Amino acid sequence: MNILLVDDDTGSRTSVGKFLRRHGHEITECSNGEEALAAFLAGSFPMILTDIRMPAMSGIDLLKHIKDMPCGTYTDIVLFTGHGSMESAIEALRMGAFDYLLKPINIQELSIIIEKVAEHQGLLRENRRLTDHFDQEVQAATLETTKENSRLRMLAAKAEGIGEIGLFGTVMQNIYAQALMYHRDRSIPVLIQGETGTGKEMIAKLIHYAEFEEAAAPFVDINCAALTPSLFESELFGYEAGSFTGSLTKGQKGKLDLAAGGTLFLDEIGEMPLEMQAKLLRVLQEKEYYRVGGLKKIKSDVRIVCATNRNLSQAVAAGTFRRDLYYRLNVGQIFIPPLREQSNSIVPLAEMFLHRFAKQKGKCFRSVSSEAVQILLHHSWPGNIRELQNVVEWSVFMFDDTELRAKHLKITASNEPLRSGPQTNTLIPDAPVSLPSRPFKLDDYVDQIIVAALEMHNGNKSAAASYLGLSRRSLSYRLEKLMQDN
């Protein structure tokens, strides 16, 4: 789409323009209203994105000028506004603006509005053509609109991180089919299980968005391991005014409110406090809840999708997870096997990531050499698909070649086959330690120990931290640093 972007803030304008160009739009940038008006008269712009507050000619004045022109009738104008100029935005809507966005710009909201403008522009084109050539153009106009909407849905899918899914092998194809099936019935809760890095959040988004066949409803996520028990309830259910010391005077909506009509994604559900599990079970069974400090029941219209890297059946046996909640969540279930158990997917995934990052970074990589293939196949991939993606991205960032070669990889091949389950730690303090003959970095061994400890405890960070004599916070810091280094 040909878009006129108007903003006197150079940084904001450049950022938004870069995002739009990356998604296939033709952008003309202007720093003020007068320049924009001249550009509009010289060109053809179905959409204008303009800031309201600008020197000399404001966004409102620009809107008036354009809407007074005959050709301005067919132009959709979206305004950027800060909280302090909401009245101006409302006035602009009365004057014929298509919509407005709050600054700073949220790219997901911008993508949705652009899709709506594209649909509206398609309808305008269709109406004009129907008026002039009813019999000849009705089919062509409908086809054009459909193609444009399909393209924009693909862009929106990429913005959500599900635009390119590696469906290599029957396992991932079956998971994809399951996700589409669960998408059709919002009443069924879904539990996604798999190790860290296997793509659980991507599958959750696929369940929510499917193939972008309809308007996107809210997708709201909560990381259950990131919230303390005291904050969890108010974060999930919201609270009424004056519910506790430090609460907002007007109260606050919870994630269940924000996800109404859409999907609530509870990541790391195995870390949810026990006292909260009973309240979540009530939401699932009764489809209603109370805000903290509230007396009024609120009806819930939310699809619940959960994910965990823990073995919840073992957690139920250990008494750390409610049995009734486990069975209620496990109505719809998806298990994503680790990458080491999908050896036929490793090389195709690596090639997919190689093409993606080579295109993004302007590199020449086109294929993976046979030596690099052997290294990829003989690595155990404890970090799963995320680790593979990071390894390929690092290689593309550091090097440039037509082939991804062994020397480009930050991993080395071993003679061991792919591991199929949790491994025990090979560096035991009571046993003799075998050191390599060449110089090495101690941090590399520390990283290996941390990964092995996590595998030993099925991804349970608390158990792994206790085993290593670390606090959970220290372990999380080391893991974040490890992922950044990779």
Secondary structure, DSSP 8 states (H G I E B T S, - for coil): -EEEEE-S-HHHHHHHHHHHHHTT-EEEEESSHHHHHHHHHHS--SEEEEES--SSS-HHHHHHHHHTSGGGGG-EEEEEE-GGGHHHHHHHHHTT--EEEESS--HHHHHHHHHHHHHHHHHHHHHHHHHH-HHHHHHHHHHHHHHHHHHHHHHHHHHTT-SS----SHHHHHHHHHHHHHHT-TTS-EEEEE-TTS-HHHHHHHHHHTTT-S----EEEEEGGGS-HHHHHHHHHEE-TTSSTT--TT-EE-HHHHTTTSEEEEETGGGS-HHHHHHHHHHHHHSEE--BT--S-EE---EEEEEESS-HHHHHHHTSS-HHHHHHHTTEEEEE--GGG-HHHHHHHHHHHHHHHHHHHT----EE-HHHHHHHHTS--TTHHHHHHHHHHHHHHH---SEE-GGG-SS---SS----S----S--TTS-----SS---HHHHHHHHHHHHHHHTTT-HHHHHHHHT--HHHHHHHHHHHHHH-
